[in-house]
Amino acid sequence: MNNKKRISLGLSLIATLILLGLLFNTFFGKPDIAKKIDDLRNETAPNLDSFNKKIKAENRFFDSIQYLIDSRKLDGADNIISQLLIKKPLDDRLHTLKGQLYEARMQYDSALIEYNFVIFRTPYPAALDKRATLFIKLGKYKDALEDYKKAYEVNYDYSYKIAQTFEMIRQKDSALKYYTIYFEHYPDSILQKKINLLSK
């Protein structure tokens, strides 16, 4: 078979495949992508709704424990947290709340142990925030700044707390830097005045 016949046969084969493809699309139609997405959404929506409800209920439950601590109902909070830790001994939120409970009782070493446990497992910003606040209470500003800066890597909102800490230790330039970062995301007239004062 010469080259011309091979090329002709190849082109005929390609033309046949294209024609078959067109016929297939004509008779069987293209899949309706929008419909498939809607079907998938309808299938998963009930599960997603129940998952969201479960998360909201869990958040409300943790908020109620937080409320007990904030209201100084420490024995009630301790009882709930201790029972839950038996079932979930590695739960970060429970250990963070346990740390807050110890802190409310001024048992600072125990509070640090709880916060350290959480942070060792995962740099959880809430635990970093709580430990940094405790470090400030203890006058350990350098340690507080380290924690706030780790939390800042995850969430730039912590630039405000970094700025406040620098301001406490009278490091005006550093405070100004972090207040300015925060201001870029959350412009505010009161913060603008503070920035203006620090700039002088």
C-alpha positions as CSV (number, residue, x, y, z in Angstrom):
1,M,0.0,0.0,0.0
2,N,1.5,3.3,-1.0
3,N,1.7,6.5,1.0
4,K,-1.2,8.2,-0.7
5,K,-3.5,5.3,0.0
6,R,-2.4,5.2,3.6
7,I,-3.1,8.9,4.0
8,S,-6.5,8.6,2.3
9,L,-7.4,5.6,4.5
10,G,-6.3,7.6,7.7
11,L,-8.4,10.6,6.7
12,S,-11.4,8.4,5.9
13,L,-11.1,6.8,9.4
14,I,-10.9,10.2,11.1
15,A,-13.9,11.5,9.1
16,T,-15.8,8.4,10.1
17,L,-15.0,8.9,13.8
18,I,-16.0,12.6,13.7
19,L,-19.3,11.6,11.9
20,L,-20.0,8.9,14.5
21,G,-19.3,11.4,17.3
22,L,-21.8,13.9,15.8
23,L,-24.4,11.2,15.4
24,F,-23.9,10.1,19.0
25,N,-24.3,13.6,20.3
26,T,-27.4,14.2,18.1
27,F,-29.2,11.1,19.3
28,F,-28.0,10.8,22.9
29,G,-27.4,14.5,23.6
30,K,-24.7,16.1,25.8
31,P,-24.9,15.6,29.5
32,D,-26.5,18.6,31.2
33,I,-23.8,19.8,33.5
34,A,-26.0,22.3,35.3
35,K,-28.6,19.6,36.0
36,K,-25.9,17.2,37.3
37,I,-24.6,19.9,39.7
38,D,-28.2,20.6,40.9
39,D,-28.8,16.9,41.4
40,L,-25.5,16.6,43.4
41,R,-26.4,19.6,45.4
42,N,-29.9,18.2,46.2
43,E,-28.4,14.8,47.2
44,T,-25.8,16.4,49.5
45,A,-27.8,19.3,50.9
46,P,-29.6,17.3,53.7
47,N,-26.3,15.9,54.9
48,L,-24.6,19.3,54.8
49,D,-27.6,20.9,56.6
50,S,-27.5,18.4,59.4
51,F,-23.6,18.7,59.6
52,N,-24.0,22.5,59.9
53,K,-26.7,22.1,62.6
54,K,-24.4,19.8,64.5
55,I,-21.5,22.3,64.3
56,K,-23.8,25.1,65.5
57,A,-25.1,23.0,68.4
58,E,-21.6,22.1,69.4
59,N,-20.5,25.7,69.2
60,R,-23.4,26.7,71.4
61,F,-22.5,24.0,73.9
62,F,-18.8,25.3,74.1
63,D,-20.1,28.8,74.4
64,S,-22.3,27.8,77.4
65,I,-19.1,26.4,79.1
66,Q,-17.3,29.6,78.3
67,Y,-20.3,31.5,79.8
68,L,-19.9,29.5,83.0
69,I,-16.2,30.3,83.3
70,D,-16.9,34.0,82.5
71,S,-19.7,34.1,85.1
72,R,-17.3,32.6,87.7
73,K,-19.4,29.4,88.0
74,L,-16.2,27.5,88.0
75,D,-17.3,24.3,89.8
76,G,-20.1,23.8,87.2
77,A,-17.7,24.4,84.3
78,D,-15.1,22.1,85.8
79,N,-17.6,19.3,86.3
80,I,-18.7,19.5,82.6
81,I,-15.2,19.8,81.2
82,S,-13.9,16.9,83.3
83,Q,-16.7,14.6,82.3
84,L,-16.2,15.5,78.6
85,L,-12.4,15.0,78.8
86,I,-13.0,11.4,79.9
87,K,-14.8,10.8,76.6
88,K,-12.6,13.1,74.4
89,P,-9.2,13.3,76.1
90,L,-7.5,15.0,73.1
91,D,-10.1,17.6,72.3
92,D,-8.3,20.9,71.8
93,R,-11.3,23.1,72.7
94,L,-11.8,21.3,76.0
95,H,-8.2,21.6,77.0
96,T,-8.3,25.3,76.1
97,L,-11.4,25.7,78.3
98,K,-9.7,23.7,81.1
99,G,-6.8,26.2,80.8
100,Q,-9.1,29.1,81.1
101,L,-10.7,27.5,84.1
102,Y,-7.3,27.1,85.8
103,E,-6.5,30.7,84.9
104,A,-9.8,31.9,86.5
105,R,-8.8,30.1,89.6
106,M,-5.3,31.8,89.4
107,Q,-3.6,28.4,89.0
108,Y,-1.4,29.8,86.3
109,D,1.0,26.8,86.0
110,S,-1.8,24.4,85.5
111,A,-3.3,26.8,82.9
112,L,0.0,26.9,81.0
113,I,0.1,23.1,81.0
114,E,-3.3,22.9,79.3
115,Y,-2.5,25.6,76.8
116,N,0.9,24.0,76.1
117,F,-0.7,20.6,75.5
118,V,-3.0,22.1,72.8
119,I,-0.3,24.1,71.2
120,F,2.1,21.2,71.1
121,R,-0.5,19.1,69.2
122,T,-1.5,21.9,66.8
123,P,-0.8,25.6,66.8
124,Y,-4.4,26.4,67.6
125,P,-4.8,30.2,67.5
126,A,-7.4,30.2,70.4
127,A,-4.9,28.5,72.7
128,L,-2.0,30.7,71.5
129,D,-4.2,33.7,72.2
130,K,-5.1,32.5,75.7
131,R,-1.5,31.6,76.5
132,A,-0.3,35.0,75.3
133,T,-2.9,36.8,77.4
134,L,-1.7,34.8,80.4
135,F,1.9,35.7,79.6
136,I,1.0,39.4,79.6
137,K,-0.7,38.9,83.0
138,L,2.5,37.3,84.2
139,G,4.6,40.2,82.7
140,K,6.2,37.9,80.1
141,Y,5.8,40.2,77.1
142,K,8.4,38.6,74.9
143,D,6.6,35.2,75.2
144,A,3.3,36.8,74.6
145,L,4.6,38.5,71.4
146,E,5.9,35.1,70.2
147,D,2.5,33.5,70.6
148,Y,0.6,36.4,69.0
149,K,3.0,36.3,66.1
150,K,2.4,32.6,65.6
151,A,-1.4,33.3,65.6
152,Y,-0.8,36.2,63.2
153,E,0.6,33.7,60.7
154,V,-2.8,32.1,60.6
155,N,-4.9,35.2,61.0
156,Y,-3.8,38.8,60.5
157,D,-6.4,40.1,63.0
158,Y,-3.7,39.3,65.6
159,S,-1.7,42.3,64.3
160,Y,-3.9,44.4,66.7
161,K,-2.9,42.4,69.8
162,I,0.8,42.4,68.7
163,A,0.5,46.2,68.4
164,Q,-1.1,46.5,71.8
165,T,1.6,44.4,73.4
166,F,4.4,46.5,71.8
167,E,2.6,49.6,73.1
168,M,2.5,48.2,76.6
169,I,6.3,47.8,76.6
170,R,6.7,51.2,75.0
171,Q,8.1,50.0,71.6
172,K,6.3,52.7,69.7
173,D,7.7,51.9,66.2
174,S,6.7,48.3,66.4
175,A,3.3,49.1,67.8
176,L,2.8,51.6,64.9
177,K,3.8,49.0,62.3
178,Y,1.2,46.4,63.5
179,Y,-1.6,49.0,64.1
180,T,-1.0,50.1,60.5
181,I,-1.3,46.5,59.3
182,Y,-4.6,46.1,61.2
183,F,-5.9,49.4,59.9
184,E,-5.3,48.4,56.3
185,H,-7.9,45.6,56.8
186,Y,-10.2,47.4,59.3
187,P,-10.1,51.2,58.8
188,D,-11.4,52.9,61.9
189,S,-11.4,56.6,63.0
190,I,-10.3,55.8,66.6
191,L,-7.5,53.6,65.3
192,Q,-6.5,56.3,62.9
193,K,-6.1,58.8,65.8
194,K,-4.0,56.3,67.6
195,I,-1.8,55.8,64.6
196,N,-1.5,59.6,64.2
197,L,-0.4,60.0,67.8
198,L,2.2,57.2,67.6
199,S,3.5,58.7,64.3
200,K,4.4,62.0,66.1
